[in-house]
Structures are given as C-alpha cells and as structure tokens.
Amino acid sequence: VRTVLGTDTQAAFAEAIAETGGKWTANHRGLGIPMVYLRLEYSQDIFGQVGLPNVSVIARGKKVRDPRTGVVAWSQNPALCVADYLRDQVQGLRATAPQVPDAEIIEAADICDELIDIDGAGTMQKRYACDTLLSSESGPRANLAAVTEAMAGTVVWVQGRWLVRAGAHRAATFTITESMLAGGGCVIQPYASLRDSVNRVIPSYAEPVHGYTEMQAPAVENALYLAEDGGIDMPLEVTYEACTDAIQAQRLAKIELERSRQAMVVQVSCNLL
C-alpha cells in the first residue's frame, strides 16, 4: 500500500510505473489529489469465490483555516469547513475573503465547538461536528448544503457577502413596539405547512463502529405534538450525511422537529422610526 496526500509536489507511484508496462508514467502525479496505490497478491482460495474486495479508506480531509487562531489544520468544525468550501477556488464557490467575513465565521465556529453535557454526568461533546466526503459529481450547492446541515445552520448570499449561521438561539436585534406599526394588520404564517408538519423524526447517520455504514439513531418524538395531531403518527426520516454520532444525529433531529412545529413567519407594516 502506498499513499500520497494530494500535494502540488508529489511524484507518481514508482511501483505503478514499474509494473504497468508504461501505462502509468511519471506524469501521472495526481497533483492536488490524494491517491492510494494498492497491490494484492492473488489467491484462488481467497478471491476465487468472492472476487476482488471492496477497498475503503478512513482519511482526514482538507486542512482548513481557523480565523480564531490563524492556524490551518484539519478540523471537524462545520463552520470552518463551510468557510473553506465557500473560498475554495477550485472545487468550491470561489468567494473572496471579504465575501466570507471572519467575524461571522468565528461566531458560528464558537457555537459548533460549544461543549454539551450529554449524560448529566459530565461527559461532554461538541455541539456540532462534520465528517463527510464531498464529491465533484454533486453540485457546489448540494455539497455546501451537506456541510451546513451538520450544524443545523444556514448559508445565504446577502448584500454582496455570504451570511453563515450555525443553529443556535440569537438575541433579538430590536423590539417592535406599537408605536412602530403603520397599519395593515399582522399576518402570522407557520414556517412549515400542515402537510409538512411532523411529530416524530427518525435520523440516520454514518456509524464508525460498523465501518461508517448508515444506521438509524433512536427517533426523536414529542407526545404533545402527537396529541395535537389526533394520535396520528407523522414521521420524517432524515439522513445526516456529515454526522457520525448517534447523539449528534438526535440533536439535529430535535431541531428539525421543533422547526417543523414552532417556526413561523410574521409580517407587519412598520414606519421608519
């Protein structure tokens, strides 16, 4: 087994050059591409019935910059991964540094790194983590959504920059008082329609103990919502591609459930005060 990590100076696999009769040359360097060269010795007893094995690799991905420290290193922080993907000039969305303000990434990264007591006995876990593989076969928006989902967040283009938010409560910017109302009434709409409302979320995630195969975490449900729905079970199955922990998957599912029931949009007409 030979590996290269995708640097701009890596050489072609010497074994592949020597053993392929010129089909693999010194020019096949795969610059910027991590690669594995694997040679298997054939055995009729081993491969005769099952054929070649499926080979998988557990790898740490691209190093990303942390604006809190200035260090470029591997990280599971979804906010840092989002920022890097937005700025990536080859595979990402090619944003400039001013279009992805450090101040907002720092705030989102701090939320992701916040430690949560998961058992009431002092066992701590970071609020959000990201472990996934992004494919060039998927569009940039789909890849961005997969990473953003890991922090229950949003990434939107606003006024010439990317607005990155991790899923967490944010204090109100200001309070609307009666003196600000300009007439026209108030319209309140639920974030999700009744058709899309759910009372139970079944999350799936990649389980490391079982070779990162997809498994279901315990469902997140709410007895009050079930009663409001007349006892009719309304489940939603969600696969969190960047999640490798059952508890984190449940945390994301809880947010998904509450958003489907509690989120709303309020429209009012105000004056300029």
C-alpha positions in Angstrom: 0.0 0.0 0.0 1.3 3.4 -1.0 -0.4 6.8 -0.4 0.1 10.4 -1.4 -1.9 13.3 0.2 -2.6 15.5 -2.8 0.2 18.0 -2.6 1.5 20.0 -5.5 4.9 18.4 -5.4 4.0 14.7 -5.1 5.6 12.2 -7.5 3.9 9.4 -9.4 3.8 6.0 -7.8 7.1 4.3 -8.7 5.6 0.8 -8.3 2.8 1.7 -10.8 5.3 3.0 -13.3 7.4 -0.2 -13.0 4.5 -2.7 -13.1 2.1 -1.3 -15.7 4.3 -1.5 -18.8 4.2 2.2 -19.5 0.5 2.7 -18.9 1.3 4.7 -15.7 4.1 7.2 -16.2 6.0 9.8 -14.2 3.5 12.4 -15.5 0.6 10.7 -13.6 1.3 12.6 -10.4 -2.3 13.5 -9.5 -1.4 16.9 -8.2 -3.9 18.1 -5.6 -5.5 14.6 -5.5 -4.9 12.2 -2.6 -4.4 8.7 -4.0 -3.8 5.1 -2.8 -1.8 2.6 -4.7 -2.8 -0.9 -3.6 -1.3 -4.2 -4.9 -2.9 -7.5 -4.0 -1.4 -10.9 -4.4 -4.0 -13.2 -6.0 -5.1 -16.3 -4.2 -7.6 -18.7 -5.6 -8.6 -19.7 -2.1 -9.3 -16.1 -1.0 -10.5 -14.4 -4.2 -11.8 -17.4 -6.2 -15.3 -17.2 -4.8 -15.8 -13.6 -3.8 -13.7 -11.7 -6.3 -11.7 -8.6 -5.5 -12.6 -6.9 -2.2 -14.1 -3.5 -1.9 -11.4 -1.2 -0.6 -12.3 1.7 1.7 -10.2 4.3 3.4 -10.6 6.2 6.6 -8.9 9.6 6.0 -8.7 13.1 7.4 -9.7 15.6 4.8 -8.5 19.0 3.7 -6.9 21.4 6.2 -8.9 24.5 6.8 -8.1 27.9 8.3 -9.4 28.8 11.7 -9.8 32.6 11.9 -9.8 32.4 15.7 -6.1 31.3 15.7 -4.9 31.8 12.2 -3.9 28.1 12.1 -4.5 26.0 9.0 -5.3 22.4 10.2 -7.7 19.5 9.9 -10.9 20.3 11.7 -14.4 18.8 12.3 -15.9 22.2 12.8 -18.7 22.6 10.3 -18.4 26.4 10.2 -14.7 26.3 9.3 -15.4 23.7 6.6 -18.2 25.9 5.2 -16.0 28.9 5.1 -13.2 26.9 3.4 -15.6 25.5 0.8 -17.0 28.9 0.0 -13.5 30.3 -0.5 -12.1 27.3 -2.4 -11.0 28.5 -5.8 -11.0 25.0 -7.5 -13.8 22.9 -6.0 -15.8 25.4 -4.0 -17.7 28.6 -4.7 -14.6 30.8 -5.3 -15.6 33.5 -2.8 -13.1 36.2 -1.8 -12.1 36.7 1.8 -14.3 39.9 2.2 -17.3 37.9 1.0 -16.9 35.4 3.9 -16.3 37.7 6.9 -14.1 36.2 9.6 -16.2 37.7 12.4 -19.3 35.7 11.4 -17.2 32.5 10.9 -15.7 33.0 14.4 -19.2 33.3 15.9 -20.5 30.2 14.1 -17.4 28.2 14.9 -17.7 29.0 18.6 -21.3 27.7 18.6 -20.1 24.5 16.9 -17.4 24.0 19.5 -19.6 24.7 22.5 -19.4 21.7 24.8 -22.7 19.9 25.7 -23.2 17.6 28.7 -24.8 14.6 27.0 -25.4 12.3 30.0 -25.7 14.6 33.1 -22.6 13.1 34.5 -20.0 15.4 32.9 -19.5 13.6 29.5 -19.0 16.4 27.1 -19.5 16.6 23.4 -19.1 19.4 20.9 -22.4 20.7 19.8 -21.8 20.2 16.1 -19.2 18.2 14.1 -18.7 17.5 10.4 -17.4 14.2 8.9 -18.2 13.7 5.2 -16.9 13.2 1.7 -17.8 15.8 -0.9 -17.9 14.7 -4.5 -17.3 16.7 -7.6 -20.2 14.7 -9.1 -22.5 16.8 -6.9 -23.1 20.4 -7.5 -21.5 23.1 -5.2 -24.8 23.9 -3.7 -25.5 20.3 -2.7 -22.1 19.9 -1.2 -22.5 23.2 0.7 -25.9 22.0 2.0 -24.4 18.7 3.3 -21.9 20.5 5.4 -24.3 23.2 6.5 -26.8 20.6 7.6 -24.2 19.3 10.1 -24.5 22.5 12.1 -28.3 22.9 11.6 -27.4 26.2 10.0 -27.9 28.4 7.0 -25.7 29.9 4.4 -27.3 32.7 2.2 -25.9 35.4 -0.1 -26.9 38.8 1.3 -25.7 42.2 0.2 -22.5 41.0 -1.5 -21.4 38.5 1.1 -22.1 35.0 2.4 -24.1 35.1 5.7 -23.1 31.9 7.7 -25.2 31.0 10.7 -24.9 27.9 13.0 -28.1 26.6 14.5 -28.5 28.4 17.8 -30.6 31.0 19.5 -29.8 34.6 18.6 -30.8 37.5 20.8 -33.3 40.0 19.2 -31.7 42.9 17.4 -34.6 45.3 18.4 -38.1 45.2 19.7 -41.1 46.2 17.6 -43.5 48.3 19.7 -47.0 49.5 19.0 -45.6 53.0 18.0 -43.8 51.4 15.1 -46.9 49.9 13.5 -48.1 51.6 10.3 -51.4 49.7 9.9 -52.4 46.9 7.7 -52.6 44.3 10.4 -50.4 41.4 11.3 -50.0 38.2 9.3 -48.6 35.1 11.0 -47.7 32.0 9.0 -46.2 28.7 10.1 -42.7 28.0 8.7 -43.9 24.6 7.5 -47.4 23.8 6.1 -49.7 21.4 7.8 -48.8 18.9 5.1 -45.1 19.1 6.0 -45.6 19.1 9.8 -44.2 16.1 11.6 -44.4 14.8 15.2 -41.5 12.3 15.0 -38.1 12.5 13.3 -36.0 9.3 12.6 -32.4 10.3 12.0 -29.8 8.2 10.2 -26.1 8.7 10.4 -22.8 7.0 9.5 -21.7 4.7 12.3 -17.9 4.5 12.8 -18.1 1.2 14.7 -19.7 -0.5 11.7 -17.4 0.9 9.0 -19.4 4.1 8.6 -22.4 2.3 7.3 -25.7 4.1 7.5 -27.6 3.4 10.7 -30.7 4.8 12.4 -30.4 6.6 15.7 -33.3 6.5 18.2 -36.2 8.5 16.9 -37.0 12.0 18.4 -40.6 12.4 19.2 -43.0 14.7 21.1 -46.1 13.3 22.9 -47.7 16.8 22.9 -47.4 17.1 19.1 -48.7 13.6 18.7 -51.8 14.5 20.8 -52.3 17.7 18.7 -52.3 15.5 15.6 -55.1 13.3 17.0 -52.7 10.5 17.8 -51.7 10.1 14.1 -48.1 9.2 13.8 -46.4 11.7 11.3 -42.8 10.5 11.0 -40.0 12.1 9.0 -36.8 10.1 8.0 -33.7 12.2 7.7 -30.2 11.1 6.7 -27.4 13.4 8.0 -24.6 12.7 5.6 -22.0 14.6 7.6 -22.9 13.1 11.0 -21.1 10.1 12.6 -22.6 10.1 16.1 -26.0 8.9 17.2 -26.4 11.6 19.9 -25.5 14.4 17.5 -27.9 12.9 14.9 -30.7 13.1 17.6 -29.7 16.7 18.4 -30.1 17.6 14.7 -33.4 15.7 14.5 -34.7 17.6 17.6 -34.0 20.9 15.8 -35.7 19.5 12.7 -38.8 18.6 14.7 -39.1 21.9 16.5 -38.6 23.9 13.3 -41.5 22.0 11.7 -43.8 22.8 14.6 -42.6 26.1 16.2 -41.0 28.2 13.5 -43.2 30.9 12.0 -43.0 34.0 9.7 -44.6 37.2 11.0 -45.4 40.1 8.6 -46.2 43.5 9.8 -46.1 47.0 8.3 -44.0 49.5 10.2 -43.0 53.1 9.9 -39.4 54.4 9.6 -38.9 55.1 13.3 
